[in-house]
Amino acid sequence: MAKYWTAKNYEDVEKAEVFSELFVVASEILNSIPEPVALVSGPISTGGLGSIEKNLEVMARNIAALEKKGVHIFNQLPFENKFKEFSKNSKEYYTPILDHFYLPLFQTGKITKIFFVPGWETSTGAKWEYEQAEKLGIEKILL
């Protein structure tokens, strides 16, 4: 189980049918994390090592390493299966993930740092997150 996640959070993600329901879960988790809160960004579905599985392993390793150093991380990885389900009929990068999940998450102001894993610049989503961090005044840290 991801740090700060409860069994109910996992159940609610499974039941979610729209992004707004996922955002409610994300908000509950965000509110349970001591501040300051950080996020790890990097390739998952595009770029990176060329496979979702390998990219998820890199993300998970970086999240674990930062948590071990005492950084409070919002771990978005348990949402990935639902993102995949929502985007299954899309032929292109599924931007609603960014517009209807990550942007509202960033706009809460609770995430004050984003750590970018090596290769982030090859990822459509991570490049977008970098741009949003710039616009919203969220600290960017390159790993």
DSSP file (Angstrom, degrees, kcal/mol; ACC not computed):
  #  RESIDUE AA STRUCTURE BP1 BP2  ACC     N-H-->O    O-->H-N    N-H-->O    O-->H-N    TCO  KAPPA ALPHA  PHI   PSI    X-CA   Y-CA   Z-CA
    1    1 A M              0   0    0      0, 0.0     3,-0.1     0, 0.0     2,-0.1   0.000 360.0 360.0 360.0 136.1    0.0    0.0    0.0
    2    2 A A    >   -     0   0    0      1,-0.1     3,-2.0     4,-0.1     0, 0.0  -0.392 360.0 -91.5 -67.2 144.2    1.3    3.5   -0.9
    3    3 A K  T 3  S+     0   0    0      1,-0.3    72,-0.4    -2,-0.1    -1,-0.1  -0.312 112.7  15.4 -56.7 137.0    2.1    5.7    2.0
    4    4 A Y  T 3  S+     0   0    0      1,-0.3     2,-0.3    -3,-0.1    -1,-0.3   0.268  99.9 118.5  78.5  -7.6   -0.9    7.8    3.1
    5    5 A W    <   -     0   0    0     -3,-2.0    -1,-0.3     4,-0.0     2,-0.2  -0.689  48.8-156.8 -88.2 141.2   -3.3    5.6    1.2
    6    6 A T     >  -     0   0    0     -2,-0.3     4,-1.8    -3,-0.1     5,-0.2  -0.702  32.5-108.6-107.5 165.7   -6.1    3.8    3.0
    7    7 A A  H  > S+     0   0    0     -2,-0.2     4,-2.2     1,-0.2     5,-0.1   0.884 122.1  56.0 -59.2 -37.4   -7.9    0.7    1.9
    8    8 A K  H  > S+     0   0    0      1,-0.2     4,-2.8     2,-0.2    -1,-0.2   0.883 102.2  55.7 -63.2 -38.7  -11.0    2.9    1.3
    9    9 A N  H  > S+     0   0    0      1,-0.2     4,-2.1     2,-0.2    -1,-0.2   0.934 108.6  47.5 -58.4 -45.6   -9.0    5.1   -1.0
   10   10 A Y  H  X S+     0   0    0     -4,-1.8     4,-2.2     1,-0.2    -2,-0.2   0.916 112.6  49.1 -62.1 -42.9   -8.1    2.1   -3.2
   11   11 A E  H  X S+     0   0    0     -4,-2.2     4,-2.0     1,-0.2    -2,-0.2   0.915 110.1  51.0 -62.4 -43.5  -11.7    1.0   -3.2
   12   12 A D  H  X S+     0   0    0     -4,-2.8     4,-1.2     1,-0.2    -1,-0.2   0.859 108.6  51.5 -65.0 -35.5  -12.9    4.5   -4.2
   13   13 A V  H >< S+     0   0    0     -4,-2.1     3,-0.5    -5,-0.2    -1,-0.2   0.932 109.0  51.1 -64.5 -44.7  -10.5    4.6   -7.0
   14   14 A E  H 3< S+     0   0    0     -4,-2.2    -2,-0.2     1,-0.2    -1,-0.2   0.882 113.0  45.4 -59.0 -39.2  -11.7    1.3   -8.3
   15   15 A K  H 3< S+     0   0    0     -4,-2.0    -1,-0.2    -5,-0.1    -2,-0.2   0.669  87.3 115.4 -79.0 -18.2  -15.3    2.5   -8.2
   16   16 A A    <<  +     0   0    0     -4,-1.2     3,-0.1    -3,-0.5    -3,-0.0  -0.222  35.5 176.6 -61.2 139.1  -14.6    5.9   -9.8
   17   17 A E        +     0   0    0      1,-0.2     2,-0.3    69,-0.0    -1,-0.1   0.513  66.0  32.4-116.7 -12.9  -16.2    6.4  -13.2
   18   18 A V  S >> S-     0   0    0      1,-0.1     4,-1.3     0, 0.0     3,-0.8  -0.940  83.4-107.4-142.3 162.4  -15.1   10.0  -13.9
   19   19 A F  H 3> S+     0   0    0     -2,-0.3     4,-2.7     1,-0.2     5,-0.2   0.836 113.9  63.0 -61.0 -34.4  -12.1   12.2  -13.1
   20   20 A S  H 3> S+     0   0    0      1,-0.2     4,-1.5     2,-0.2    -1,-0.2   0.863 102.6  50.6 -62.2 -33.4  -14.0   14.3  -10.5
   21   21 A E  H <> S+     0   0    0     -3,-0.8     4,-1.5     2,-0.2    -1,-0.2   0.871 110.3  49.3 -70.5 -36.5  -14.5   11.1   -8.4
   22   22 A L  H  X S+     0   0    0     -4,-1.3     4,-2.7     1,-0.2    -2,-0.2   0.885 107.5  55.3 -66.6 -37.8  -10.7   10.4   -8.7
   23   23 A F  H  X S+     0   0    0     -4,-2.7     4,-2.7     1,-0.2    -2,-0.2   0.867 102.5  56.0 -64.5 -35.7  -10.0   14.0   -7.7
   24   24 A V  H  X S+     0   0    0     -4,-1.5     4,-2.1     2,-0.2    -1,-0.2   0.927 110.1  45.6 -60.2 -44.5  -12.1   13.6   -4.5
   25   25 A V  H  X S+     0   0    0     -4,-1.5     4,-2.3     2,-0.2    -2,-0.2   0.936 112.1  51.1 -63.3 -46.5   -9.9   10.6   -3.5
   26   26 A A  H  X S+     0   0    0     -4,-2.7     4,-3.1     1,-0.2    -2,-0.2   0.896 109.2  51.6 -58.6 -40.8   -6.8   12.6   -4.4
   27   27 A S  H  X S+     0   0    0     -4,-2.7     4,-2.5     2,-0.2    -1,-0.2   0.903 107.9  51.3 -63.6 -42.0   -8.0   15.5   -2.2
   28   28 A E  H  X S+     0   0    0     -4,-2.1     4,-0.7     2,-0.2    -1,-0.2   0.927 113.9  44.6 -60.2 -44.6   -8.6   13.1    0.7
   29   29 A I  H >X S+     0   0    0     -4,-2.3     3,-1.3     1,-0.2     4,-0.7   0.942 111.8  51.9 -65.7 -47.8   -5.1   11.7    0.4
   30   30 A L  H >< S+     0   0    0     -4,-3.1     3,-1.2     1,-0.3    -2,-0.2   0.898 107.1  54.0 -54.9 -42.2   -3.5   15.2   -0.1
   31   31 A N  H 3< S+     0   0    0     -4,-2.5    -1,-0.3     1,-0.2    -2,-0.2   0.678 105.9  53.6 -69.1 -16.4   -5.2   16.4    3.1
   32   32 A S  H << S+     0   0    0     -3,-1.3    -1,-0.2    -4,-0.7    -2,-0.2   0.551  90.3  91.7 -92.6  -8.6   -3.8   13.5    5.1
   33   33 A I  S << S-     0   0    0     -3,-1.2     4,-0.1    -4,-0.7     2,-0.0  -0.735  81.5-118.9 -92.2 129.8   -0.2   14.2    4.1
   34   34 A P        -     0   0    0      0, 0.0    38,-0.1     0, 0.0    -2,-0.1  -0.383  52.2 -76.0 -62.1 142.3    1.9   16.5    6.3
   35   35 A E  S    S+     0   0    0      2,-0.1     2,-0.1    -2,-0.0    76,-0.1  -0.560 106.3  56.9 -83.6 151.9    3.1   19.7    4.5
   36   36 A P  S    S-     0   0    0      0, 0.0    36,-0.5     0, 0.0     2,-0.4   0.509  75.5-167.3 -77.3 151.2    5.1   20.4    2.5
   37   37 A V  E     -ab  72 111A   0     73,-1.0    75,-2.5    -2,-0.1    76,-1.0  -0.877   4.2-170.5-110.2 138.2    3.9   17.9   -0.1
   38   38 A A  E     -ab  73 113A   0     34,-2.9    36,-3.1    -2,-0.4     2,-0.3  -0.816   9.5-149.6-122.4 164.2    5.8   16.9   -3.2
   39   39 A L  E     - b   0 114A   0     74,-1.7    76,-3.0    -2,-0.3     2,-0.5  -0.950  13.2-134.7-128.4 149.7    5.0   15.0   -6.4
   40   40 A V  E     - b   0 115A   0     34,-0.5     2,-0.4    -2,-0.3    76,-0.2  -0.933  25.1-168.5-105.9 130.5    7.3   12.9   -8.5
   41   41 A S  E     + b   0 116A   0     74,-3.4    76,-2.7    -2,-0.5    79,-0.1  -0.923  23.9 116.3-120.8 143.4    6.9   13.4  -12.3
   42   42 A G        -     0   0    0     -2,-0.4    78,-0.1    74,-0.2    77,-0.1  -0.973  62.5 -42.1 178.3 179.9    8.3   11.5  -15.1
   43   43 A P        +     0   0    0      0, 0.0    16,-0.2     0, 0.0     4,-0.1  -0.322  54.3 145.5 -62.7 138.1    7.5    9.3  -18.1
   44   44 A I  S    S+     0   0    0      2,-0.4    11,-0.3     4,-0.1    12,-0.2   0.385  80.4  11.0-130.5 -70.4    4.8    6.7  -17.7
   45   45 A S  S    S+     0   0    0      1,-0.1     2,-0.4    10,-0.1     7,-0.1   0.693 131.2  37.8 -90.1 -18.1    2.8    6.3  -20.9
   46   46 A T  S    S-     0   0    0      5,-0.1    -2,-0.4     6,-0.1    -1,-0.1  -0.987 110.0 -10.9-131.8 144.4    5.1    8.2  -23.3
   47   47 A G  S >  S+     0   0    0     -2,-0.4     3,-1.5     1,-0.1     2,-0.2  -0.246  84.1  85.6  75.8-159.6    8.9    8.5  -23.4
   48   48 A G  T 3  S-     0   0    0     71,-0.5    -1,-0.1     1,-0.2     4,-0.1  -0.408 109.7  -9.4  67.0-131.1   11.3    7.3  -20.8
   49   49 A L  T 3  S-     0   0    0      2,-0.3    -1,-0.2    -2,-0.2     3,-0.1   0.378  97.2-108.1 -87.4   3.9   12.4    3.7  -21.1
   50   50 A G  S <  S+     0   0    0     -3,-1.5     2,-0.4     1,-0.1    -2,-0.1   0.439  91.3  76.7  88.8  -1.6    9.8    2.9  -23.8
   51   51 A S  S  > S-     0   0    0     -4,-0.2     4,-2.6     1,-0.1    -2,-0.3  -0.999  72.4-135.0-142.9 143.4    7.4    0.8  -21.7
   52   52 A I  H  > S+     0   0    0     -2,-0.4     4,-2.8     1,-0.2     5,-0.2   0.912 107.2  53.4 -59.1 -43.3    4.8    1.7  -19.1
   53   53 A E  H  > S+     0   0    0      1,-0.2     4,-1.9     2,-0.2    -1,-0.2   0.931 111.5  43.6 -60.3 -47.4    6.0   -1.1  -16.8
   54   54 A K  H  > S+     0   0    0      1,-0.2     4,-1.9     2,-0.2    -1,-0.2   0.906 114.3  50.6 -65.6 -40.9    9.6    0.0  -16.8
   55   55 A N  H  X S+     0   0    0     -4,-2.6     4,-2.4   -11,-0.3    -2,-0.2   0.890 108.7  51.9 -64.5 -39.0    8.6    3.7  -16.4
   56   56 A L  H  X S+     0   0    0     -4,-2.8     4,-2.9    -5,-0.2    -1,-0.2   0.879 107.1  53.7 -64.7 -36.9    6.4    2.8  -13.4
   57   57 A E  H  X S+     0   0    0     -4,-1.9     4,-2.4    -5,-0.2    -1,-0.2   0.917 109.0  48.5 -62.2 -42.8    9.3    1.0  -11.8
   58   58 A V  H  X S+     0   0    0     -4,-1.9     4,-2.2     2,-0.2    -2,-0.2   0.929 113.1  47.6 -62.7 -45.6   11.5    4.1  -12.2
   59   59 A M  H  X S+     0   0    0     -4,-2.4     4,-2.7     1,-0.2    -2,-0.2   0.940 112.1  49.2 -60.9 -47.4    8.8    6.3  -10.7
   60   60 A A  H  X S+     0   0    0     -4,-2.9     4,-2.5     1,-0.2    -1,-0.2   0.897 110.8  50.5 -61.5 -41.5    8.2    3.9   -7.8
   61   61 A R  H  X S+     0   0    0     -4,-2.4     4,-2.3     2,-0.2    -1,-0.2   0.907 112.3  46.9 -62.7 -42.2   11.9    3.7   -7.0
   62   62 A N  H  X S+     0   0    0     -4,-2.2     4,-2.2     2,-0.2    -2,-0.2   0.896 111.8  50.0 -68.5 -40.1   12.2    7.5   -7.0
   63   63 A I  H  X S+     0   0    0     -4,-2.7     4,-2.6     2,-0.2     5,-0.2   0.945 112.7  47.4 -61.1 -47.6    9.1    7.9   -4.8
   64   64 A A  H  X S+     0   0    0     -4,-2.5     4,-2.3     1,-0.2    -2,-0.2   0.902 111.3  50.8 -61.7 -42.1   10.5    5.3   -2.3
   65   65 A A  H  X S+     0   0    0     -4,-2.3     4,-1.0     2,-0.2    -1,-0.2   0.906 112.6  45.9 -64.5 -41.5   13.9    7.0   -2.3
   66   66 A L  H  <>S+     0   0    0     -4,-2.2     5,-2.4     2,-0.2     3,-0.4   0.901 111.8  51.1 -68.7 -40.3   12.5   10.4   -1.6
   67   67 A E  H ><5S+     0   0    0     -4,-2.6     3,-1.8     1,-0.2    -2,-0.2   0.889 105.4  56.8 -62.4 -37.9   10.1    9.1    1.1
   68   68 A K  H 3<5S+     0   0    0     -4,-2.3    -1,-0.2     1,-0.3    -2,-0.2   0.816 103.9  54.0 -62.3 -29.6   13.1    7.4    2.7
   69   69 A K  T 3<5S-     0   0    0     -4,-1.0    -1,-0.3    -3,-0.4    -2,-0.2   0.409 127.6-101.3 -84.1   1.8   14.7   10.8    2.9
   70   70 A G  T < 5S+     0   0    0     -3,-1.8     2,-0.3     1,-0.3    -3,-0.2   0.565  72.5 146.5  92.2   8.9   11.7   12.2    4.7
   71   71 A V      < -     0   0    0     -5,-2.4     2,-0.8    -6,-0.1    -1,-0.3  -0.642  49.7-129.0 -80.1 134.7   10.0   13.9    1.8
   72   72 A H  E     -a   37   0A   0    -36,-0.5   -34,-2.9    -2,-0.3     2,-0.4  -0.759  33.6-168.2 -87.0 109.6    6.2   13.8    2.0
   73   73 A I  E     -a   38   0A   0     -2,-0.8     2,-0.9   -36,-0.2   -34,-0.2  -0.832  26.0-141.1-107.2 132.4    5.1   12.5   -1.5
   74   74 A F        -     0   0    0    -36,-3.1     2,-0.8    -2,-0.4   -34,-0.5  -0.840  28.5-149.3 -82.4 111.3    1.7   12.4   -3.0
   75   75 A N        +     0   0    0     -2,-0.9   -73,-0.1   -72,-0.4     4,-0.1  -0.760  23.2 176.1 -91.6 107.2    1.9    9.0   -4.7
   76   76 A Q    >   +     0   0    0     -2,-0.8     3,-2.0   -36,-0.2     4,-0.4   0.503  54.6  97.5 -86.5  -5.3   -0.2    9.1   -7.9
   77   77 A L  G >  S+     0   0    0      1,-0.3     3,-1.9     2,-0.2     4,-0.4   0.838  72.6  62.7 -60.2 -36.3    0.8    5.6   -9.1
   78   78 A P  G 3  S+     0   0    0      0, 0.0     4,-0.3     0, 0.0    -1,-0.3   0.667  99.1  58.7 -64.5 -10.9   -2.3    3.8   -7.6
   79   79 A F  G X> S+     0   0    0     -3,-2.0     4,-2.2     1,-0.2     3,-0.5   0.632  82.0  88.9 -84.1 -14.6   -4.4    6.0  -10.0
   80   80 A E  H <> S+     0   0    0     -3,-1.9     4,-2.5    -4,-0.4     5,-0.2   0.837  81.7  53.0 -59.4 -39.7   -2.6    4.7  -13.1
   81   81 A N  H 3> S+     0   0    0     -4,-0.4     4,-2.2    -3,-0.2    -1,-0.3   0.907 111.7  47.2 -62.6 -39.0   -4.8    1.7  -13.8
   82   82 A K  H <> S+     0   0    0     -3,-0.5     4,-2.8    -4,-0.3    -2,-0.2   0.893 110.3  52.3 -69.4 -39.2   -7.9    3.9  -13.7
   83   83 A F  H  X S+     0   0    0     -4,-2.2     4,-1.9     2,-0.2    -2,-0.2   0.925 110.1  49.6 -59.1 -43.1   -6.2    6.4  -16.0
   84   84 A K  H  < S+     0   0    0     -4,-2.5     4,-0.4     1,-0.2    -2,-0.2   0.910 111.3  49.0 -62.1 -42.7   -5.4    3.5  -18.4
   85   85 A E  H >< S+     0   0    0     -4,-2.2     3,-1.0     1,-0.2     4,-0.2   0.929 111.4  48.8 -62.6 -46.2   -9.1    2.4  -18.3
   86   86 A F  H 3< S+     0   0    0     -4,-2.8     3,-0.3     1,-0.2    -1,-0.2   0.824 117.2  42.0 -63.8 -31.3  -10.4    5.9  -18.9
   87   87 A S  T >< S+     0   0    0     -4,-1.9     3,-2.2    -5,-0.2    -1,-0.2   0.352  79.1 109.9 -98.9   6.1   -8.0    6.4  -21.9
   88   88 A K  T <  S+     0   0    0     -3,-1.0    -1,-0.2    -4,-0.4    -2,-0.1   0.754  81.0  46.0 -59.5 -27.1   -8.4    3.0  -23.5
   89   89 A N  T 3  S+     0   0    0     -3,-0.3     2,-0.4    -4,-0.2    -1,-0.3   0.387  90.5 104.1 -96.0   5.0  -10.3    4.2  -26.5
   90   90 A S    <   -     0   0    0     -3,-2.2     4,-0.1     1,-0.1    -3,-0.0  -0.721  50.7-166.5 -91.1 133.0   -8.0    7.2  -27.2
   91   91 A K  S    S+     0   0    0     -2,-0.4     2,-0.2     2,-0.1    -1,-0.1   0.726  75.7  44.6 -85.4 -23.5   -5.5    6.9  -30.1
   92   92 A E  S    S-     0   0    0      1,-0.2    -2,-0.1     0, 0.0     2,-0.0  -0.537 113.3 -56.9-112.1 177.9   -3.5    9.9  -28.9
   93   93 A Y        -     0   0    0     -2,-0.2     2,-1.4     1,-0.1    -1,-0.2  -0.360  58.0-123.7 -56.3 132.9   -2.2   11.1  -25.6
   94   94 A Y    >   -     0   0    0      1,-0.2     3,-1.5    -4,-0.1     4,-0.4  -0.642  31.0-178.0 -89.4  88.8   -5.2   11.4  -23.3
   95   95 A T  T >>  +     0   0    0     -2,-1.4     4,-2.5     1,-0.3     3,-1.0   0.685  68.0  79.7 -66.1 -20.9   -5.1   15.0  -22.1
   96   96 A P  H 3> S+     0   0    0      0, 0.0     4,-2.8     0, 0.0     5,-0.3   0.817  86.1  64.1 -56.9 -25.7   -8.1   14.8  -19.8
   97   97 A I  H <>>S+     0   0    0     -3,-1.5     5,-2.0     2,-0.2     4,-0.8   0.915 110.4  37.2 -59.3 -41.5   -5.8   13.2  -17.3
   98   98 A L  I <4>S+     0   0    0     -3,-1.0     5,-2.8    -4,-0.4    -1,-0.2   0.941 122.5  41.6 -74.8 -49.4   -3.8   16.4  -17.2
   99   99 A D  I  <5S+     0   0    0     -4,-2.5    -2,-0.2     1,-0.2    -1,-0.1   0.833 125.7  30.9 -71.4 -34.2   -6.8   18.9  -17.5
  100  100 A H  I  <5S+     0   0    0     -4,-2.8    -1,-0.2    -5,-0.3    -3,-0.2   0.454 133.1  21.3-110.7  -2.1   -9.2   17.1  -15.1
  101  101 A F  I  X5S+     0   0    0     -4,-0.8     4,-1.7    -5,-0.3    -3,-0.2   0.594 125.5  35.1-124.9 -62.3   -6.9   15.5  -12.6
  102  102 A Y  I  ><S+     0   0    0     -5,-2.0     4,-2.8     2,-0.2     5,-0.2   0.906 114.8  53.3 -69.5 -42.0   -3.5   17.0  -12.4
  103  103 A L  H  ><S+     0   0    0     -5,-2.8     4,-2.5     1,-0.2    -1,-0.2   0.955 112.3  43.9 -61.3 -49.8   -4.3   20.6  -13.0
  104  104 A P  H  > S+     0   0    0      0, 0.0     4,-0.7     0, 0.0    -1,-0.2   0.883 113.0  54.3 -60.4 -34.6   -7.0   20.7  -10.2
  105  105 A L  H >< S+     0   0    0     -4,-1.7     3,-0.9     1,-0.2     5,-0.4   0.938 111.7  43.2 -61.7 -47.2   -4.5   18.9   -8.0
  106  106 A F  H >< S+     0   0    0     -4,-2.8     3,-1.5     1,-0.2    -1,-0.2   0.858 107.6  60.8 -66.6 -35.3   -1.8   21.5   -8.6
  107  107 A Q  H 3< S+     0   0    0     -4,-2.5    -1,-0.2     1,-0.3    -2,-0.2   0.635  85.8  75.7 -70.8 -12.5   -4.3   24.3   -8.2
  108  108 A T  T << S-     0   0    0     -3,-0.9    -1,-0.3    -4,-0.7    -2,-0.2   0.787  96.7-136.8 -65.3 -24.8   -5.1   23.2   -4.6
  109  109 A G  S <  S+     0   0    0     -3,-1.5    -2,-0.1    -4,-0.3    -3,-0.1   0.422  76.7 109.7  82.2  -1.9   -1.7   24.8   -3.7
  110  110 A K        +     0   0    0     -5,-0.4   -73,-1.0     1,-0.1     2,-0.8   0.816  60.9  71.8 -77.6 -30.3   -0.9   21.8   -1.5
  111  111 A I  E     +b   37   0A   0     -6,-0.4   -73,-0.2    -5,-0.2    -2,-0.1  -0.780  55.9 167.7 -88.5 114.8    1.8   20.4   -3.8
  112  112 A T  E     +     0   0A   0    -75,-2.5    27,-2.1    -2,-0.8     2,-0.3   0.536  59.8  36.3-107.4  -8.9    4.7   22.8   -3.4
  113  113 A K  E     -bc  38 139A   0    -76,-1.0   -74,-1.7    25,-0.2     2,-0.4  -0.998  56.9-162.1-143.1 145.0    7.5   20.8   -5.2
  114  114 A I  E     -bc  39 140A   0     25,-2.7    27,-2.7    -2,-0.3     2,-0.5  -0.990  11.2-152.9-127.0 124.3    7.7   18.5   -8.1
  115  115 A F  E     -bc  40 141A   0    -76,-3.0   -74,-3.4    -2,-0.4     2,-0.6  -0.838  12.1-151.5 -93.2 126.0   10.7   16.2   -8.5
  116  116 A F  E     -bc  41 142A   0     25,-3.2    27,-3.0    -2,-0.5   -74,-0.2  -0.881   8.8-140.2-104.2 121.5   11.4   15.3  -12.2
  117  117 A V    >   -     0   0    0    -76,-2.7     3,-1.8    -2,-0.6   -58,-0.0  -0.402  39.8 -80.2 -75.3 154.5   13.0   12.0  -12.9
  118  118 A P  T 3  S+     0   0    0      0, 0.0    -1,-0.1     0, 0.0    24,-0.0  -0.274 121.3  31.0 -53.8 137.3   15.7   11.7  -15.5
  119  119 A G  T >  S+     0   0    0     -3,-0.1     3,-2.2   -77,-0.1   -71,-0.5   0.437  76.7 130.2  91.6   1.5   14.1   11.5  -19.0
  120  120 A W  G X   +     0   0    0     -3,-1.8     3,-1.9     1,-0.3     7,-0.3   0.834  64.1  66.0 -55.9 -32.8   11.1   13.6  -17.9
  121  121 A E  G 3  S+     0   0    0      1,-0.3    -1,-0.3     5,-0.1   -74,-0.1   0.579  92.8  61.0 -71.1  -7.2   11.6   15.8  -21.0
  122  122 A T  G <  S+     0   0    0     -3,-2.2     2,-0.5   -76,-0.1    -1,-0.3   0.452  90.9  88.4 -91.2  -2.3   10.7   12.8  -23.2
  123  123 A S    <>  -     0   0    0     -3,-1.9     4,-2.2    -4,-0.2     5,-0.2  -0.836  66.3-151.0-105.5 129.6    7.2   12.6  -21.6
  124  124 A T  H  > S+     0   0    0     -2,-0.5     4,-1.8     1,-0.2    -1,-0.1   0.939 101.0  43.4 -58.0 -49.0    4.2   14.5  -22.8
  125  125 A G  H  > S+     0   0    0      1,-0.2     4,-2.6     2,-0.2    -1,-0.2   0.904 113.2  49.6 -67.4 -43.0    2.7   14.6  -19.3
  126  126 A A  H  > S+     0   0    0      2,-0.2     4,-2.3     1,-0.2    -1,-0.2   0.876 109.8  51.6 -67.3 -36.5    5.8   15.4  -17.5
  127  127 A K  H  X S+     0   0    0     -4,-2.2     4,-2.1    -7,-0.3    -1,-0.2   0.916 111.2  48.7 -63.8 -41.3    6.6   18.3  -19.9
  128  128 A W  H  X S+     0   0    0     -4,-1.8     4,-2.5    -5,-0.2    -2,-0.2   0.918 110.5  50.8 -62.6 -43.5    3.1   19.6  -19.3
  129  129 A E  H  X S+     0   0    0     -4,-2.6     4,-2.6     1,-0.2    -2,-0.2   0.883 108.1  52.9 -62.6 -38.0    3.6   19.3  -15.5
  130  130 A Y  H  X S+     0   0    0     -4,-2.3     4,-2.0     2,-0.2    -1,-0.2   0.930 110.5  47.2 -61.1 -45.7    6.8   21.2  -15.8
  131  131 A E  H  X S+     0   0    0     -4,-2.1     4,-2.2     1,-0.2    -2,-0.2   0.903 112.7  48.9 -63.3 -41.8    5.0   24.0  -17.6
  132  132 A Q  H  X S+     0   0    0     -4,-2.5     4,-2.8     2,-0.2     6,-0.2   0.898 108.1  53.9 -65.9 -39.9    2.2   24.0  -15.1
  133  133 A A  H  X>S+     0   0    0     -4,-2.6     5,-2.3     1,-0.2     4,-0.9   0.914 109.0  50.0 -59.0 -41.9    4.7   24.2  -12.2
  134  134 A E  H ><5S+     0   0    0     -4,-2.0     3,-0.5     1,-0.2    -2,-0.2   0.935 114.1  44.0 -60.3 -48.1    6.3   27.2  -13.9
  135  135 A K  H 3<5S+     0   0    0     -4,-2.2    -2,-0.2     1,-0.2    -1,-0.2   0.858 118.8  42.5 -66.1 -37.1    2.9   28.9  -14.2
  136  136 A L  H 3<5S-     0   0    0     -4,-2.8    -1,-0.2    -5,-0.2    -2,-0.2   0.429 110.7-113.7 -95.9   0.3    1.7   28.1  -10.7
  137  137 A G  T <<5 +     0   0    0     -4,-0.9     2,-0.5    -3,-0.5    -3,-0.2   0.802  59.7 155.5  73.9  28.8    4.9   28.8   -8.8
  138  138 A I      < -     0   0    0     -5,-2.3    -1,-0.3    -6,-0.2   -25,-0.2  -0.771  49.5-110.1 -89.4 131.3    5.6   25.2   -7.8
  139  139 A E  E     -c  113   0A   0    -27,-2.1   -25,-2.7    -2,-0.5     2,-0.5  -0.366  30.0-149.3 -63.5 134.8    9.2   24.5   -7.2
  140  140 A K  E     -c  114   0A   0    -27,-0.2     2,-0.5    -2,-0.1   -25,-0.2  -0.922  13.9-174.8-109.2 128.5   10.8   22.2   -9.8
  141  141 A I  E     -c  115   0A   0    -27,-2.7   -25,-3.2    -2,-0.5     2,-0.5  -0.982  14.7-147.5-126.5 121.2   13.7   19.9   -8.8
  142  142 A L  E      c  116   0A   0     -2,-0.5   -25,-0.2   -27,-0.2   -27,-0.1  -0.763 360.0 360.0 -88.7 125.5   15.5   17.8  -11.4
  143  143 A L              0   0    0    -27,-3.0   -26,-0.1    -2,-0.5    -1,-0.1   0.444 360.0 360.0 -86.0 360.0   16.7   14.5  -10.1
